[in-house]
Amino acid sequence: MSPGNWHMLTPDLIRSRILRYRSFGHTDLSVSEICFNVSQLLLNSSATTSKAFLANLMDQAQAYGVNTFTADHVRNDFLAQEFLAHSFHQKRHQINLFLRCSAYDPPSELNLTRLSSPSELIRVNCEQSLRILKTDYLDNLSVLSSPTQYEELDHILYTLDILKTEGKIRSGGLSLDIDPQQPYDE
């Protein structure tokens, strides 16, 4: 549903669609079938949309059962994370925080010219997000990668496993960014 249609979110519609939960993979996470993408909401909202209005939408979504909120690092999107931190700081134990970050593009806000490896960038992204979100852990960290960089996949998955062992993430995953304009050889 696009932000222009948020007025259509009636309590009955939300209850009929959201109050169902699923187990997230092989974890103990129970996630609502509908996630709230804060990055998309901020990206698609107009300049005249107040932050209070957006915060109210997030509160309403949570009140009706949404327990999973996402933000992207992919677009250097610290704003969505700051918004999440402000909105849910007192409710952290009631929600799932999912974050997507890139294994290859350092966030411009960190002023990093070149990191030695995708693994190092993933760790920097994760730790930066933990600081911004004012939390000790992320429920899920999904790393955006490219299928042309298969040789790095083992390192990326190993890094996610280390972050999980350290308690910085509860689960991790890989999201392949496939360009439909590029031919793909198997």
Solvent accessible surface area in square Angstrom, and as a share of the most:
residue,aa,sasa,rsa
1,M,109,0.49
2,S,60,0.39
3,P,31,0.20
4,G,62,0.59
5,N,60,0.31
6,W,41,0.14
7,H,147,0.66
8,M,96,0.43
9,L,41,0.20
10,T,68,0.39
11,P,55,0.35
12,D,109,0.57
13,L,45,0.22
14,I,4,0.02
15,R,121,0.44
16,S,67,0.44
17,R,129,0.47
18,I,8,0.04
19,L,85,0.42
20,R,130,0.47
21,Y,95,0.36
22,R,155,0.57
23,S,82,0.53
24,F,63,0.26
25,G,60,0.58
26,H,196,0.87
27,T,37,0.21
28,D,120,0.62
29,L,4,0.02
30,S,60,0.39
31,V,15,0.09
32,S,2,0.01
33,E,64,0.29
34,I,72,0.36
35,C,65,0.39
36,F,10,0.04
37,N,53,0.27
38,V,0,0.00
39,S,2,0.01
40,Q,62,0.28
41,L,4,0.02
42,L,26,0.13
43,L,108,0.54
44,N,79,0.41
45,S,27,0.17
46,S,65,0.42
47,A,112,0.87
48,T,128,0.75
49,T,39,0.23
50,S,58,0.38
51,K,108,0.46
52,A,77,0.59
53,F,101,0.42
54,L,6,0.03
55,A,24,0.19
56,N,69,0.36
57,L,13,0.06
58,M,0,0.00
59,D,57,0.29
60,Q,75,0.33
61,A,6,0.05
62,Q,29,0.13
63,A,84,0.65
64,Y,44,0.17
65,G,10,0.10
66,V,4,0.02
67,N,27,0.14
68,T,0,0.00
69,F,0,0.00
70,T,26,0.15
71,A,2,0.02
72,D,7,0.04
73,H,4,0.02
74,V,43,0.25
75,R,110,0.40
76,N,56,0.29
77,D,23,0.12
78,F,13,0.05
79,L,89,0.44
80,A,0,0.00
81,Q,0,0.00
82,E,91,0.41
83,F,14,0.06
84,L,4,0.02
85,A,7,0.05
86,H,153,0.68
87,S,22,0.14
88,F,5,0.02
89,H,89,0.40
90,Q,150,0.67
91,K,63,0.27
92,R,36,0.13
93,H,144,0.64
94,Q,95,0.42
95,I,8,0.04
96,N,11,0.06
97,L,8,0.04
98,F,25,0.10
99,L,5,0.02
100,R,73,0.27
101,C,0,0.00
102,S,9,0.06
103,A,1,0.01
104,Y,60,0.23
105,D,93,0.48
106,P,41,0.26
107,P,3,0.02
108,S,72,0.47
109,E,92,0.41
110,L,37,0.18
111,N,132,0.68
112,L,58,0.29
113,T,135,0.79
114,R,202,0.74
115,L,25,0.12
116,S,103,0.66
117,S,41,0.27
118,P,16,0.10
119,S,27,0.18
120,E,68,0.30
121,L,5,0.03
122,I,0,0.00
123,R,66,0.24
124,V,38,0.22
125,N,1,0.01
126,C,0,0.00
127,E,50,0.22
128,Q,31,0.14
129,S,0,0.00
130,L,19,0.09
131,R,154,0.56
132,I,26,0.13
133,L,9,0.05
134,K,134,0.57
135,T,17,0.10
136,D,123,0.64
137,Y,61,0.23
138,L,0,0.00
139,D,0,0.00
140,N,9,0.05
141,L,0,0.00
142,S,24,0.15
143,V,0,0.00
144,L,23,0.12
145,S,3,0.02
146,S,28,0.18
147,P,11,0.07
148,T,112,0.65
149,Q,51,0.23
150,Y,101,0.38
151,E,124,0.56
152,E,42,0.19
153,L,27,0.13
154,D,112,0.58
155,H,105,0.47
156,I,0,0.00
157,L,87,0.43
158,Y,143,0.55
159,T,9,0.05
160,L,9,0.04
161,D,79,0.41
162,I,51,0.26
163,L,0,0.00
164,K,103,0.44
165,T,111,0.64
166,E,87,0.39
167,G,43,0.42
168,K,49,0.21
169,I,3,0.01
170,R,85,0.31
171,S,8,0.05
172,G,37,0.35
173,G,23,0.22
174,L,55,0.28
175,S,33,0.21
176,L,70,0.35
177,D,82,0.42
178,I,101,0.51
179,D,69,0.36
180,P,120,0.75
181,Q,155,0.69
182,Q,118,0.52
183,P,120,0.76
184,Y,109,0.42
185,D,128,0.67
186,E,203,0.91
